[in-house]
């Protein structure tokens, strides 16, 4: 049974019907790259003001149309916390985007001078952490990642704030398709995704909501038309749904920059398996930045037309097919008289 704080926090992330229709703009390297490409410069030449300008445009144009947004503390908060509507939930990212790459896998860490305590103190509704994870990584690397996730879960429990965990499989250092950023592998192994979910739904990690990648590459996912290929694909999504249902952990899908129509197909499979929404970013807003930055008026116009069009289609699909999340508050059977609750909480 989730605590009052965690229930109310999750409710803030969802809409009134219990669907998570969330927009991510905590991206750092992907946005740096988009701005660099748009301006014809290198990533290293992207200025802080470029990033904050872009993030402010994203919040201004998209925040009124989603149930919650995912911010980072170093760019998004200074850029646009004043624009976030009161009813729009605030998820704050905790992990540093720079990871330690080793031959045996990736090690994550928190942003310097940032913590669960500070997220709660600033009024955040949830803490989000991305943990790069492969079950077949080096044992010491996986031990580090598990402890990283577990310690943050303990902090979230201490401060009674929901814990949103994002899991991403990644290519090993030195492999042919290695990249430091997330690019969906066309040959990804669904077992790696599914086994990662199986590990981190364990109660010891304290996760309240999972943000997951598709177990199968979005670009090769067949139409969900009842064909043999579609039924085989559905089994991979169903495996995730069964695991999460067994532990009472709701889950949503990340877009990974997939084309909108491809991501809608991912959601169609996911909703059939019991997913409750999405936490998507680049699929909604990347083109507006790539094609128009630094022309602010043009970026805004593109977001209002094309970006919002994508978001509205995702919202409609989620309302129609997503599994609503419902808060389950404690029964308070031990509260018999005045003072019992205040003393026990």
C-alpha positions as CSV (number, residue, x, y, z in Angstrom):
1,X,0.0,0.0,0.0
2,X,1.5,3.4,-1.0
3,X,1.7,6.2,1.5
4,X,-0.5,9.3,1.4
5,X,2.4,11.4,0.0
6,X,3.2,8.9,-2.8
7,X,-0.5,8.5,-3.7
8,X,-1.1,12.2,-3.8
9,X,2.2,12.7,-5.8
10,X,1.2,10.2,-8.4
11,X,-2.3,11.7,-8.6
12,X,-0.6,15.0,-9.5
13,X,1.2,13.4,-12.4
14,X,-1.9,11.9,-13.9
15,X,-5.1,13.5,-15.3
16,X,-8.4,13.3,-13.5
17,X,-9.1,9.9,-15.1
18,X,-5.8,8.4,-13.9
19,X,-4.0,8.5,-17.2
20,X,-0.3,9.7,-17.3
21,X,-0.1,12.1,-20.2
22,X,3.4,13.5,-19.5
23,X,5.9,15.5,-21.5
24,X,9.6,15.1,-20.9
25,X,11.9,18.1,-21.3
26,X,14.8,17.1,-19.0
27,X,16.8,16.0,-22.1
28,X,20.2,17.5,-22.1
29,X,22.6,16.0,-24.8
30,X,19.7,15.3,-27.3
31,X,18.6,19.0,-27.0
32,X,22.2,20.2,-27.2
33,X,22.6,18.2,-30.4
34,X,19.3,19.5,-31.9
35,X,20.3,23.1,-31.2
36,X,23.8,22.6,-32.6
37,X,22.4,21.1,-35.8
38,X,19.8,23.8,-36.2
39,X,22.4,26.6,-35.7
40,X,25.1,24.8,-37.7
41,X,27.6,24.6,-34.8
42,X,29.1,21.9,-32.6
43,X,27.6,20.7,-29.4
44,X,30.4,22.4,-27.5
45,X,29.4,25.7,-29.0
46,X,25.8,25.6,-27.7
47,X,25.4,28.3,-25.1
48,X,23.5,27.9,-21.8
49,X,21.0,30.6,-23.0
50,X,20.3,28.6,-26.1
51,X,19.2,25.7,-24.0
52,X,17.1,27.7,-21.6
53,X,15.5,29.6,-24.5
54,X,14.5,26.3,-26.1
55,X,13.1,24.8,-22.9
56,X,11.1,27.9,-22.2
57,X,9.4,27.6,-25.6
58,X,8.6,24.0,-25.0
59,X,7.0,24.7,-21.6
60,X,5.1,27.7,-22.9
61,X,3.5,25.8,-25.8
62,X,3.0,22.3,-24.4
63,X,2.5,22.5,-20.6
64,X,-1.2,23.5,-20.9
65,X,-1.9,20.2,-22.8
66,X,-0.4,17.5,-20.6
67,X,-0.9,16.2,-17.2
68,X,2.6,16.7,-16.0
69,X,6.1,17.7,-17.2
70,X,9.6,16.4,-16.5
71,X,12.1,19.1,-15.7
72,X,15.8,19.1,-15.0
73,X,17.2,21.4,-12.3
74,X,20.1,23.0,-14.2
75,X,18.2,24.2,-17.4
76,X,14.4,23.7,-17.3
77,X,13.7,25.1,-13.8
78,X,15.6,28.4,-14.3
79,X,14.1,28.6,-17.8
80,X,10.5,28.1,-17.2
81,X,9.3,27.1,-13.7
82,X,7.2,30.3,-13.7
83,X,5.3,29.1,-16.8
84,X,4.3,25.7,-15.4
85,X,0.5,25.7,-14.8
86,X,-0.6,25.0,-11.2
87,X,-2.5,21.9,-12.2
88,X,0.4,20.5,-14.3
89,X,2.4,18.0,-12.2
90,X,6.2,18.6,-11.8
91,X,8.6,15.6,-12.1
92,X,12.2,16.4,-11.3
93,X,15.1,14.5,-12.7
94,X,17.9,13.5,-10.3
95,X,20.5,11.7,-12.5
96,X,23.5,13.3,-14.1
97,X,23.5,12.9,-17.9
98,X,27.2,12.3,-17.9
99,X,27.8,8.6,-17.0
100,X,30.9,6.6,-16.2
101,X,31.6,4.3,-19.2
102,X,33.5,1.2,-18.5
103,X,34.2,-2.0,-20.5
104,X,31.7,-3.8,-18.3
105,X,28.9,-1.2,-18.6
106,X,27.6,2.2,-17.4
107,X,27.6,3.6,-13.9
108,X,25.1,6.3,-13.0
109,X,25.3,9.1,-10.5
110,X,23.2,12.0,-9.2
111,X,23.5,15.6,-10.4
112,X,26.0,17.4,-8.2
113,X,24.4,19.4,-5.4
114,X,21.0,17.9,-6.2
115,X,18.9,15.5,-4.1
116,X,15.5,14.0,-3.3
117,X,15.4,16.4,-0.3
118,X,15.8,19.4,-2.5
119,X,13.2,18.1,-5.0
120,X,10.7,17.8,-2.2
121,X,11.6,21.1,-0.7
122,X,11.0,22.9,-4.1
123,X,7.6,21.4,-4.4
124,X,8.3,18.6,-6.9
125,X,5.6,16.0,-7.2
126,X,7.9,13.1,-8.1
127,X,11.6,12.2,-8.5
128,X,12.7,10.6,-11.7
129,X,15.9,8.7,-12.2
130,X,17.3,7.1,-15.4
131,X,19.3,4.0,-14.7
132,X,21.2,2.6,-17.6
133,X,20.9,-1.2,-17.1
134,X,21.7,-4.4,-18.8
135,X,21.3,-7.7,-17.0
136,X,24.3,-9.0,-18.9
137,X,26.6,-6.2,-17.8
138,X,29.6,-6.8,-15.5
139,X,28.5,-7.9,-12.0
140,X,30.2,-5.0,-10.3
141,X,28.6,-2.5,-12.6
142,X,25.1,-4.0,-12.0
143,X,25.8,-4.0,-8.3
144,X,26.6,-0.3,-8.5
145,X,23.4,0.4,-10.5
146,X,21.2,-1.5,-8.1
147,X,22.6,0.3,-5.1
148,X,22.2,3.6,-6.9
149,X,18.5,2.9,-7.5
150,X,18.0,1.4,-4.1
151,X,19.5,4.4,-2.2
152,X,17.3,6.9,-4.1
153,X,14.3,4.7,-3.3
154,X,15.1,4.9,0.3
155,X,15.4,8.7,0.1
156,X,12.0,8.9,-1.7
157,X,10.4,6.8,1.0
158,X,12.0,9.0,3.7
159,X,10.6,12.2,2.1
160,X,7.3,10.5,1.0
161,X,7.6,11.4,-2.6
162,X,6.9,9.2,-5.7
163,X,9.8,7.5,-7.4
164,X,9.7,7.3,-11.2
165,X,12.4,5.0,-12.6
166,X,13.4,5.0,-16.2
167,X,15.2,1.9,-17.5
168,X,17.3,1.9,-20.7
169,X,19.3,-0.9,-22.2
170,X,22.5,0.4,-23.9
171,X,25.3,-0.8,-26.2
172,X,28.6,-1.7,-24.5
173,X,31.7,0.5,-24.9
174,X,33.5,-0.5,-28.0
175,X,30.6,-2.2,-29.8
176,X,29.8,-1.3,-33.3
177,X,26.6,0.7,-32.5
178,X,27.9,2.4,-29.3
179,X,26.6,5.8,-28.5
180,X,26.7,7.7,-25.2
181,X,23.1,8.9,-25.8
182,X,20.0,6.8,-26.2
183,X,19.4,5.6,-29.7
184,X,17.1,2.7,-30.1
185,X,18.9,-0.4,-31.4
186,X,17.1,-2.0,-34.3
187,X,18.3,-5.4,-33.0
188,X,17.5,-4.9,-29.4
189,X,16.8,-8.1,-27.3
190,X,13.4,-7.9,-25.6
191,X,14.7,-10.2,-22.9
192,X,17.1,-7.6,-21.7
193,X,14.3,-5.1,-21.3
194,X,11.9,-7.6,-19.7
195,X,14.5,-8.9,-17.2
196,X,15.4,-5.3,-16.2
197,X,11.8,-4.7,-15.4
198,X,11.6,-7.9,-13.4
199,X,14.6,-6.8,-11.3
200,X,13.5,-3.3,-10.4
201,X,9.8,-4.0,-9.6
202,X,11.2,-5.7,-6.5
203,X,10.0,-3.9,-3.3
204,X,13.5,-3.2,-2.1
205,X,13.9,-0.5,-4.8
206,X,10.7,1.4,-3.8
207,X,9.7,2.3,-7.3
208,X,6.2,3.8,-7.8
209,X,6.1,4.3,-11.5
210,X,8.2,2.8,-14.3
211,X,9.1,4.7,-17.5
212,X,10.0,2.0,-20.0
213,X,11.3,1.6,-23.5
214,X,9.6,-0.7,-26.0
215,X,10.9,-4.3,-25.7
216,X,10.9,-4.3,-29.5
217,X,12.3,-1.6,-31.8
218,X,9.6,0.8,-32.8
219,X,10.7,1.0,-36.4
220,X,10.2,-2.8,-36.9
221,X,7.1,-3.3,-34.9
222,X,4.3,-4.7,-37.0
223,X,0.8,-3.3,-37.1
224,X,-1.3,-4.7,-34.3
225,X,-3.6,-6.6,-36.7
226,X,-3.9,-10.0,-35.3
227,X,-1.2,-11.5,-37.6
228,X,1.3,-14.1,-36.3
229,X,4.0,-11.4,-36.1
230,X,1.7,-9.1,-34.2
231,X,0.7,-11.8,-31.7
232,X,4.4,-12.7,-31.1
233,X,5.2,-9.0,-30.5
234,X,2.3,-8.6,-28.1
235,X,3.7,-11.4,-26.0
236,X,6.8,-9.3,-25.3
237,X,4.7,-6.4,-24.1
238,X,2.4,-8.7,-22.1
239,X,5.4,-10.1,-20.3
240,X,6.1,-6.5,-19.0
241,X,2.5,-6.0,-18.1
242,X,2.3,-9.2,-16.2
243,X,5.4,-8.4,-14.2
244,X,4.2,-4.9,-13.3
245,X,0.7,-6.1,-12.5
246,X,2.1,-8.7,-10.2
247,X,3.9,-6.0,-8.2
248,X,1.2,-3.3,-8.5
249,X,3.6,-0.9,-10.2
250,X,2.1,1.2,-13.0
251,X,4.1,1.8,-16.1
252,X,4.3,4.3,-19.0
253,X,6.3,4.4,-22.2
254,X,9.1,6.6,-23.3
255,X,9.2,7.7,-27.0
256,X,13.0,7.5,-27.6
257,X,12.6,9.9,-30.4
258,X,10.5,7.5,-32.5
259,X,8.4,8.9,-35.3
260,X,5.0,9.8,-34.0
261,X,3.2,7.1,-35.9
262,X,5.7,4.5,-34.8
263,X,5.3,5.6,-31.1
264,X,1.5,5.4,-31.4
265,X,2.0,1.8,-32.5
266,X,4.2,1.1,-29.5
267,X,1.5,2.6,-27.3
268,X,-1.2,0.5,-28.9
269,X,0.7,-2.7,-27.9
270,X,1.5,-1.3,-24.5
271,X,-2.0,-0.3,-23.7
272,X,-3.2,-3.8,-24.6
273,X,-0.7,-5.0,-22.0
274,X,-1.9,-2.7,-19.3
275,X,0.3,0.5,-19.5
276,X,-1.2,3.7,-18.1
277,X,0.3,6.4,-20.3
278,X,3.4,7.9,-21.7
279,X,6.3,10.2,-20.7
280,X,7.5,11.4,-24.1
281,X,9.7,14.2,-25.3
282,X,11.6,14.2,-28.6
283,X,8.7,12.6,-30.6
284,X,6.6,15.6,-29.6
285,X,9.0,18.6,-29.9
286,X,12.3,17.7,-31.6
287,X,11.3,18.7,-35.1
288,X,10.2,22.1,-34.0
289,X,13.7,22.8,-32.6
290,X,15.6,21.1,-35.4
291,X,13.9,23.0,-38.2
292,X,13.4,26.4,-36.6
293,X,15.8,27.3,-33.8
294,X,16.9,30.0,-33.0
295,X,13.8,31.6,-34.5
296,X,11.6,31.7,-31.4
297,X,8.4,32.6,-33.3
298,X,8.9,29.8,-35.8
299,X,9.6,27.3,-33.0
300,X,6.5,28.3,-31.2
301,X,4.4,28.1,-34.4
302,X,5.7,24.6,-35.1
303,X,5.0,23.5,-31.6
304,X,1.5,24.9,-31.6
305,X,0.7,23.2,-35.0
306,X,2.8,20.0,-35.3
307,X,4.0,19.3,-31.8
308,X,0.6,19.9,-30.2
309,X,-0.9,17.8,-33.0
310,X,1.3,14.8,-32.0
311,X,0.6,15.4,-28.3
312,X,-3.2,15.5,-28.8
313,X,-3.1,12.3,-30.8
314,X,-1.2,10.6,-28.0
315,X,-3.6,12.0,-25.4
316,X,-6.6,10.7,-27.4
317,X,-5.1,7.2,-27.7
318,X,-4.2,7.2,-24.0
319,X,-7.7,8.2,-22.9
320,X,-9.2,5.5,-25.2
321,X,-7.0,2.6,-24.4
322,X,-4.7,3.2,-21.4
323,X,-5.3,1.5,-18.1
324,X,-6.2,4.2,-15.5
325,X,-4.2,4.3,-12.4
326,X,-6.2,4.6,-9.1
327,X,-4.9,5.8,-5.8
328,X,-5.2,3.2,-2.9
329,X,-5.0,5.0,0.4
330,X,-4.5,3.3,3.7
331,X,-7.7,2.1,5.5
332,X,-6.7,3.8,8.8
333,X,-8.2,0.9,10.8
334,X,-5.8,1.8,13.7
335,X,-7.0,5.4,13.9
336,X,-9.5,5.4,16.8
337,X,-9.4,8.9,18.3
338,X,-8.0,12.4,18.0
339,X,-4.3,12.5,17.8
340,X,-3.8,8.9,16.6
341,X,-2.9,9.8,13.0
342,X,-0.6,12.7,13.8
343,X,1.3,10.5,16.2
344,X,1.5,7.6,13.9
345,X,2.4,9.4,10.6
